[in-house]
Amino acid sequence: MAEMLRFFGRRKGKPIRSGRAELMEKWLPKLTVKIPNKGKIKLEKQFGITPESLELEIGFGGGEHLAEIAKRQKRVGFLGAEPFQNGVASLLAHLNGSHTTGFGELKLEAGRVDNIRLWPGDIRELFDKFPDGCFKRIYLLYPDPWPKKRHAERRFINSYNIPHLYRLLADKGELMLATDVAPYVEWALEKMAESGLFKQTKKAIHTPPKGWIPTRYEKKGIAAGRMPSYLIFKKKIKKVKKMLDESKKIGHDRVI
């Protein structure tokens, strides 16, 4: 991207155990999405299948959700982005069966990971590389809450990222946010409303969607007494088109 992006999260934690380090060395290069020197990423061409649709999980943490949902929906192409190396190693362990998801073992073998590709870094680095409306669903599950007021704009739902999420999401797609931090819920609803780009479609926010796959963090939070919230957003199409048309008439550049 043209501007320098600042990353505030962790990229490394405890030393990765030898078995997982071997997985990182052997499998990560094979699963990492390839970035063209010119033009947009043709993600659908990088899987071992011809995917019916594409979905993105931003910050997949330990990888249990991504591993299980890819197993359940084998005709969907999934891209997972996670800059924390230990999280990437954990996902690979889920995929090869040495670390179970709680839903059954998975294997890194021919045909098993044909519908998963990874970006072991900050997804914002790729925002401009994807074509419009390429993802049917975008997941943002338990993002860093950045609880201090002076750090609030570091939250992933912010004025910089929201327009990019709008562009990348398909017209009838869904943006799914899960968090057990009440101030983050308030923040997300406020920022999404301010943007004028999205509408919230799930009113019973404390009830998980049908077929929901809980993350390890979510289970720990529930055990500790924290209540998850599940927010689903869809794009405002007609209203935004009208806004853009009006901006062109008066000569203002408001293209998102």
Beta strands, then each sheet from edge to edge (+ up, - down):
strand 1: 53-58
strand 2: 76-81
strand 3: 116-119
strand 4: 135-141
strand 5: 169-179
strand 6: 198-200
strand 7: 229-235
sheet 1: 3+ 2+ 1+ 4+ 5+ 7- 6+
end
